[in-house]
């Protein structure tokens, strides 16, 4: 029986989940894979660990992990960026293998961390979409495919909040508060609700699916703070759910990579992914439309993904598929990221305007000037005052730069209030039968 | 650059899909994996192949594949059972590797084909759920998990027919005819609509998830021929969709393995998987509830799964994980399959009865005698005659043997017509938030 000797950095929820899986299912995993996962050393700033370390030594410095000759694999579960990066660099330099659940460190430092020297020694399945093995999907199971489109609900906090607004008719603030109470949102939630976390994850998917560098700063990012319950109701009435998604689209050799709220047609599976669940829709040229859904975070689900990396270390070749040539393919990648201006999708607009004769004509003639056609329109009392109405318009596919200008012109109308709500519509083309 | 030399048996749709992927994406696959997929020889009964064989030799006998020293991997895409089995046995004996999309041959001969000599040399990702990499999920990505439940829509023909009945209000016969016109059902559809195909696939999932022998004959099987549009409407009214599913449940060390139609609550993702799509819901003790959906058949999707096996051959260890110890774990498996009599789930009953005073009392008192409680009831005109009504009842969870006896007693009432419809209800417990 082979033994894989682990040094675990951090003792938070994911590390505790990992210890618990090894304790409960270690024997099953050994039976299935021929490898024992043995925890040799755990390091954390905790004064005295209060969980069972399964006989491992305890250190307060993570440096003792990579310095320990008895440790084969460093499992980085501390979070944060700088200290995690240093630990990973030191561990890899020392010849260790590293598994991490840390999306930020991969998204921001992936280009430095993954190179000819380290290829195959750094795995990060748990960094995107928790228990969903999306990285193995892209690198192994779907290796035959050119990817046309990847659309993912990859932030559980946003999905929880939007679901709560929809199903429990809560305001954004109340939904956020409920998410915090249930542990689905941090005390400072900005990282999640502003879309940064999703953009980290999308950076990783973009790099793996298209052999690109880890281009975090090139990804367009919007959060969900501007979404109101009213928009969720209108979207519903029009046959859509509002989801916060990360999107990669491949048109020819041009790639779009963007994170923002979007109206998803109700009949698509992605629209039915609720609460804190994550899901990734992948369209491959051979596989067709695939959806993978599951818990995107949490102690045991994230640790489940970490274990799959550990087992892969124990059983794969030195140069496992997918990672074999990631460095080469990054250098050779012929894909180009297009600027947001060139993205062309249908839009949902909600316009708050005084209820005066002729206002609809003014709005629609502006849209018409910009060659924007109207696919659906709703006009209703705004609920704010008797003198105002909400006009909701679904447009055809329009270039971002054109829509921005049209919206600015509509906002210039004296009857129209500032702050037109503009949400993109994502229509993953699915085969009709 | 490594080269994997393929001998392809068969020239049907999946083989053509494989050739097409290699032609179009062969270079991409090589770039990602460091391995060229080279088609050395193709064998088929076709007089003269009409597709581009990418420079491969052509034989009319599949024996020339395993006899060819230039072939590393035999790709069995002929279908059928006996000839396929012989080809696989000969190829493995000759030391070749084999990838197959053939669920029947694995379900029926898996125990013979997978043994200490052959372990790791036979792969069959494409045999279950087409493009969905459910085998790699169970064996690799979710290796940390004990599986509590696996519920799959694993026959595209049945799912297409049930969806068409639901969405286009077709009778079973018309829906079947439409499926045949579109190529989603065979001229002789019995293999699919009687549940045999799904049972083959469930046999494979059962073996891989629980280290069981390939127990095809022990799986309980019902098809969809008794489902009427009326049942689909009632189910909808009660908040359910009728799906044909393969189910494995693990309670303690007791396993249920059964294939039959079931009412699935609408809020569960599985209920929204439409048309010819497949999906597998997996509940792991660490991962939680996961759903994987995608095309369950077809030329390119199935070939996409075959390619993932080929690439795994090219890059994995001799003894890849999951298959490493499949033989040992089969011998050691402590799981026991329970008989159908002991399965205990809620039921949907539709009873056609004369519209006479007191009949409801008679039916409910029989149920009460058997300690069966009623969760919901609908009584409506039957649409068949003015003198008859349909009584639809949802029960609590009841042992199969008890329900069978209760149904027999109700059928004995003089007012009740023969042929009570009895469909099980599957409630995958999902976390409420």
Interface residues (C-beta under 8 A of the other chain):
Chain A: X17 X21 X24 X25 X28 X29 X31 X32 X33 X34 X125 X131 X132 X133 X136 X137 X139 X140 X141 X142 X143 X144 X145 X146 X160 X163 X182 X211 X267 X269 X272 X273 X274 X275 X276 X284 X285 X286 X287 X288 X289 X290 X291 X292 X293 X294 X295 X298 X300 X301 X303 X304 X305 X307 X308 X311 X312 X314 X315 X316 X317 X319 X320 X321 X322 X324 X325 X328 X329 X332 X431 X433
Chain B: X17 X21 X24 X25 X28 X29 X31 X32 X33 X34 X125 X131 X132 X133 X136 X137 X139 X140 X141 X142 X143 X144 X145 X146 X160 X163 X182 X184 X211 X267 X269 X272 X273 X274 X275 X276 X284 X285 X286 X287 X288 X289 X290 X291 X292 X293 X294 X295 X298 X300 X301 X303 X304 X305 X307 X308 X311 X312 X314 X315 X316 X317 X319 X320 X321 X322 X324 X325 X328 X329 X332 X431 X433
